[in-house]
Structures are given as structure tokens and as C-alpha cells.
């Protein structure tokens, strides 16, 4: 059992050397894109939610 764990850790280290890690600039740009897209989606969902809430209140309030 212990030998399997040791072999697994060795395999993981070998695979990590094959990974193409992003540069600092790429990482910063990707983080900014994720933040901006998250804000846009949040605003969109908020607007849609507000419109649906107003619409439901309008229709249910009349009956």
C-alpha cells in the first residue's frame, strides 16, 4: 500500500513538470476577465430578477 502511494506521488511530480503554467501577466489578465464577466452576469441577472419581480407584482396586485 505504501509503495502505491509513493509511486503516485512520483507520478504526480512528473506530470506537474509537463504542465504549461501561465505567466504572471496571463494570470492577471485572466483574473480581470473573470471578474468583469462575473460583474456583467451579476448585473444582468439582477436586472432580469427585478423586472420579473415588478411584472409579477403588477399582475398579481391587480387581481
N, CA, C and O atoms as a GROMACS GRO file, in nm:
protein
  252
    1UNK      N    1   0.083  -0.119   0.000
    1UNK     CA    2   0.000   0.000   0.000
    1UNK      C    3   0.088   0.126   0.000
    1UNK      O    4   0.062   0.219  -0.076
    2UNK      N    5   0.190   0.128   0.085
    2UNK     CA    6   0.278   0.243   0.094
    2UNK      C    7   0.352   0.265  -0.039
    2UNK      O    8   0.372   0.379  -0.079
    3UNK      N    9   0.391   0.156  -0.106
    3UNK     CA   10   0.460   0.168  -0.234
    3UNK      C   11   0.372   0.234  -0.340
    3UNK      O   12   0.421   0.309  -0.424
    4UNK      N   13   0.242   0.204  -0.336
    4UNK     CA   14   0.149   0.265  -0.431
    4UNK      C   15   0.139   0.416  -0.408
    4UNK      O   16   0.131   0.493  -0.503
    5UNK      N   17   0.138   0.455  -0.283
    5UNK     CA   18   0.131   0.598  -0.252
    5UNK      C   19   0.257   0.669  -0.299
    5UNK      O   20   0.250   0.777  -0.358
    6UNK      N   21   0.373   0.609  -0.272
    6UNK     CA   22   0.500   0.667  -0.316
    6UNK      C   23   0.503   0.679  -0.468
    6UNK      O   24   0.545   0.781  -0.521
    7UNK      N   25   0.459   0.575  -0.538
    7UNK     CA   26   0.458   0.577  -0.684
    7UNK      C   27   0.362   0.685  -0.735
    7UNK      O   28   0.391   0.754  -0.832
    8UNK      N   29   0.247   0.698  -0.669
    8UNK     CA   30   0.151   0.802  -0.707
    8UNK      C   31   0.212   0.940  -0.695
    8UNK      O   32   0.198   1.022  -0.786
    9UNK      N   33   0.280   0.968  -0.585
    9UNK     CA   34   0.342   1.099  -0.564
    9UNK      C   35   0.450   1.124  -0.669
    9UNK      O   36   0.463   1.236  -0.718
   10UNK      N   37   0.526   1.023  -0.703
   10UNK     CA   38   0.628   1.038  -0.807
   10UNK      C   39   0.564   1.069  -0.942
   10UNK      O   40   0.612   1.155  -1.015
   11UNK      N   41   0.455   1.000  -0.973
   11UNK     CA   42   0.384   1.025  -1.099
   11UNK      C   43   0.326   1.166  -1.104
   11UNK      O   44   0.328   1.232  -1.208
   12UNK      N   45   0.276   1.211  -0.992
   12UNK     CA   46   0.222   1.347  -0.985
   12UNK      C   47   0.332   1.449  -1.011
   12UNK      O   48   0.311   1.546  -1.084
   13UNK      N   49   0.447   1.430  -0.952
   13UNK     CA   50   0.559   1.523  -0.973
   13UNK      C   51   0.601   1.526  -1.120
   13UNK      O   52   0.631   1.632  -1.174
   14UNK      N   53   0.603   1.410  -1.185
   14UNK     CA   54   0.639   1.404  -1.326
   14UNK      C   55   0.536   1.478  -1.410
   14UNK      O   56   0.571   1.553  -1.501
   15UNK      N   57   0.407   1.459  -1.379
   15UNK     CA   58   0.302   1.526  -1.455
   15UNK      C   59   0.306   1.678  -1.436
   15UNK      O   60   0.279   1.753  -1.529
   16UNK      N   61   0.340   1.723  -1.315
   16UNK     CA   62   0.349   1.866  -1.290
   16UNK      C   63   0.458   1.932  -1.374
   16UNK      O   64   0.448   2.050  -1.407
   17UNK      N   65   0.562   1.857  -1.408
   17UNK     CA   66   0.666   1.915  -1.493
   17UNK      C   67   0.617   1.934  -1.637
   17UNK      O   68   0.674   2.013  -1.712
   18UNK      N   69   0.512   1.862  -1.675
   18UNK     CA   70   0.456   1.871  -1.810
   18UNK      C   71   0.353   1.982  -1.825
   18UNK      O   72   0.313   2.015  -1.936
   19UNK      N   73   0.310   2.038  -1.714
   19UNK     CA   74   0.205   2.141  -1.717
   19UNK      C   75   0.261   2.271  -1.772
   19UNK      O   76   0.372   2.312  -1.739
   20UNK      N   77   0.182   2.335  -1.857
   20UNK     CA   78   0.219   2.466  -1.910
   20UNK      C   79   0.158   2.573  -1.818
   20UNK      O   80   0.040   2.607  -1.830
   21UNK      N   81   0.240   2.624  -1.728
   21UNK     CA   82   0.191   2.720  -1.630
   21UNK      C   83   0.182   2.859  -1.693
   21UNK      O   84   0.270   2.897  -1.770
   22UNK      N   85   0.077   2.935  -1.662
   22UNK     CA   86   0.064   3.070  -1.719
   22UNK      C   87   0.166   3.166  -1.657
   22UNK      O   88   0.211   3.148  -1.543
   23UNK      N   89   0.201   3.267  -1.735
   23UNK     CA   90   0.290   3.370  -1.681
   23UNK      C   91   0.209   3.459  -1.587
   23UNK      O   92   0.087   3.449  -1.580
   24UNK      N   93   0.279   3.544  -1.516
   24UNK     CA   94   0.210   3.634  -1.422
   24UNK      C   95   0.114   3.726  -1.496
   24UNK      O   96   0.002   3.750  -1.450
   25UNK      N   97   0.157   3.780  -1.612
   25UNK     CA   98   0.070   3.869  -1.689
   25UNK      C   99  -0.055   3.797  -1.738
   25UNK      O  100  -0.164   3.852  -1.733
   26UNK      N  101  -0.038   3.674  -1.786
   26UNK     CA  102  -0.154   3.596  -1.831
   26UNK      C  103  -0.250   3.570  -1.716
   26UNK      O  104  -0.372   3.575  -1.733
   27UNK      N  105  -0.196   3.540  -1.600
   27UNK     CA  106  -0.278   3.513  -1.484
   27UNK      C  107  -0.356   3.637  -1.441
   27UNK      O  108  -0.474   3.628  -1.409
   28UNK      N  109  -0.290   3.753  -1.441
   28UNK     CA  110  -0.357   3.878  -1.405
   28UNK      C  111  -0.467   3.910  -1.505
   28UNK      O  112  -0.578   3.947  -1.465
   29UNK      N  113  -0.438   3.897  -1.634
   29UNK     CA  114  -0.539   3.926  -1.736
   29UNK      C  115  -0.658   3.831  -1.725
   29UNK      O  116  -0.772   3.874  -1.737
   30UNK      N  117  -0.633   3.704  -1.702
   30UNK     CA  118  -0.742   3.607  -1.687
   30UNK      C  119  -0.826   3.640  -1.565
   30UNK      O  120  -0.949   3.628  -1.570
   31UNK      N  121  -0.763   3.680  -1.458
   31UNK     CA  122  -0.836   3.715  -1.336
   31UNK      C  123  -0.924   3.836  -1.359
   31UNK      O  124  -1.037   3.840  -1.312
   32UNK      N  125  -0.873   3.935  -1.431
   32UNK     CA  126  -0.952   4.054  -1.462
   32UNK      C  127  -1.072   4.018  -1.549
   32UNK      O  128  -1.183   4.066  -1.526
   33UNK      N  129  -1.050   3.932  -1.649
   33UNK     CA  130  -1.161   3.890  -1.736
   33UNK      C  131  -1.268   3.818  -1.655
   33UNK      O  132  -1.387   3.845  -1.672
   34UNK      N  133  -1.227   3.729  -1.567
   34UNK     CA  134  -1.324   3.656  -1.485
   34UNK      C  135  -1.402   3.754  -1.396
   34UNK      O  136  -1.523   3.739  -1.381
   35UNK      N  137  -1.334   3.851  -1.338
   35UNK     CA  138  -1.402   3.950  -1.254
   35UNK      C  139  -1.503   4.033  -1.331
   35UNK      O  140  -1.615   4.054  -1.285
   36UNK      N  141  -1.463   4.081  -1.449
   36UNK     CA  142  -1.553   4.163  -1.531
   36UNK      C  143  -1.674   4.083  -1.577
   36UNK      O  144  -1.787   4.130  -1.569
   37UNK      N  145  -1.650   3.962  -1.626
   37UNK     CA  146  -1.761   3.878  -1.672
   37UNK      C  147  -1.855   3.846  -1.555
   37UNK      O  148  -1.977   3.844  -1.573
   38UNK      N  149  -1.801   3.821  -1.439
   38UNK     CA  150  -1.885   3.795  -1.322
   38UNK      C  151  -1.972   3.915  -1.288
   38UNK      O  152  -2.090   3.898  -1.256
   39UNK      N  153  -1.915   4.035  -1.295
   39UNK     CA  154  -1.994   4.155  -1.267
   39UNK      C  155  -2.103   4.176  -1.371
   39UNK      O  156  -2.216   4.212  -1.336
   40UNK      N  157  -2.072   4.152  -1.498
   40UNK     CA  158  -2.171   4.169  -1.605
   40UNK      C  159  -2.286   4.069  -1.587
   40UNK      O  160  -2.402   4.106  -1.598
   41UNK      N  161  -2.252   3.945  -1.561
   41UNK     CA  162  -2.357   3.843  -1.542
   41UNK      C  163  -2.440   3.874  -1.418
   41UNK      O  164  -2.562   3.858  -1.420
   42UNK      N  165  -2.376   3.919  -1.312
   42UNK     CA  166  -2.448   3.956  -1.190
   42UNK      C  167  -2.546   4.070  -1.217
   42UNK      O  168  -2.660   4.066  -1.173
   43UNK      N  169  -2.501   4.172  -1.290
   43UNK     CA  170  -2.588   4.285  -1.323
   43UNK      C  171  -2.705   4.239  -1.411
   43UNK      O  172  -2.819   4.280  -1.389
   44UNK      N  173  -2.676   4.154  -1.509
   44UNK     CA  174  -2.781   4.105  -1.598
   44UNK      C  175  -2.887   4.027  -1.521
   44UNK      O  176  -3.007   4.050  -1.538
   45UNK      N  177  -2.843   3.935  -1.437
   45UNK     CA  178  -2.937   3.856  -1.358
   45UNK      C  179  -3.015   3.945  -1.262
   45UNK      O  180  -3.134   3.923  -1.241
   46UNK      N  181  -2.950   4.045  -1.204
   46UNK     CA  182  -3.019   4.138  -1.114
   46UNK      C  183  -3.127   4.216  -1.186
   46UNK      O  184  -3.237   4.233  -1.132
   47UNK      N  185  -3.098   4.264  -1.306
   47UNK     CA  186  -3.197   4.340  -1.383
   47UNK      C  187  -3.315   4.251  -1.421
   47UNK      O  188  -3.430   4.291  -1.406
   48UNK      N  189  -3.287   4.132  -1.470
   48UNK     CA  190  -3.393   4.039  -1.507
   48UNK      C  191  -3.478   4.003  -1.385
   48UNK      O  192  -3.601   3.998  -1.394
   49UNK      N  193  -3.414   3.978  -1.273
   49UNK     CA  194  -3.487   3.946  -1.150
   49UNK      C  195  -3.578   4.060  -1.109
   49UNK      O  196  -3.694   4.039  -1.071
   50UNK      N  197  -3.526   4.182  -1.116
   50UNK     CA  198  -3.607   4.299  -1.079
   50UNK      C  199  -3.726   4.317  -1.172
   50UNK      O  200  -3.837   4.345  -1.127
   51UNK      N  201  -3.703   4.300  -1.303
   51UNK     CA  202  -3.812   4.313  -1.399
   51UNK      C  203  -3.919   4.206  -1.377
   51UNK      O  204  -4.039   4.236  -1.381
   52UNK      N  205  -3.877   4.084  -1.355
   52UNK     CA  206  -3.973   3.977  -1.329
   52UNK      C  207  -4.050   4.001  -1.200
   52UNK      O  208  -4.170   3.976  -1.193
   53UNK      N  209  -3.982   4.050  -1.098
   53UNK     CA  210  -4.049   4.080  -0.971
   53UNK      C  211  -4.154   4.190  -0.989
   53UNK      O  212  -4.265   4.179  -0.938
   54UNK      N  213  -4.118   4.294  -1.062
   54UNK     CA  214  -4.213   4.401  -1.087
   54UNK      C  215  -4.331   4.352  -1.170
   54UNK      O  216  -4.445   4.388  -1.144
   55UNK      N  217  -4.303   4.270  -1.271
   55UNK     CA  218  -4.410   4.216  -1.354
   55UNK      C  219  -4.505   4.128  -1.277
   55UNK      O  220  -4.626   4.140  -1.293
   56UNK      N  221  -4.453   4.041  -1.194
   56UNK     CA  222  -4.538   3.953  -1.113
   56UNK      C  223  -4.618   4.035  -1.014
   56UNK      O  224  -4.737   4.009  -0.994
   57UNK      N  225  -4.556   4.132  -0.951
   57UNK     CA  226  -4.627   4.218  -0.857
   57UNK      C  227  -4.738   4.295  -0.928
   57UNK      O  228  -4.847   4.311  -0.873
   58UNK      N  229  -4.711   4.343  -1.047
   58UNK     CA  230  -4.810   4.418  -1.124
   58UNK      C  231  -4.930   4.330  -1.158
   58UNK      O  232  -5.044   4.372  -1.138
   59UNK      N  233  -4.906   4.211  -1.208
   59UNK     CA  234  -5.016   4.123  -1.248
   59UNK      C  235  -5.092   4.065  -1.129
   59UNK      O  236  -5.215   4.058  -1.132
   60UNK      N  237  -5.022   4.025  -1.026
   60UNK     CA  238  -5.089   3.968  -0.910
   60UNK      C  239  -5.155   4.075  -0.823
   60UNK      O  240  -5.252   4.047  -0.754
   61UNK      N  241  -5.103   4.194  -0.828
   61UNK     CA  242  -5.162   4.304  -0.750
   61UNK      C  243  -5.294   4.352  -0.808
   61UNK      O  244  -5.374   4.413  -0.736
   62UNK      N  245  -5.319   4.326  -0.936
   62UNK     CA  246  -5.442   4.371  -0.999
   62UNK      C  247  -5.557   4.277  -0.971
   62UNK      O  248  -5.673   4.318  -0.980
   63UNK      N  249  -5.530   4.152  -0.938
   63UNK     CA  250  -5.640   4.057  -0.920
   63UNK      C  251  -5.679   4.042  -0.777
   63UNK      O  252  -5.770   3.965  -0.746
   0.00000   0.00000   0.00000
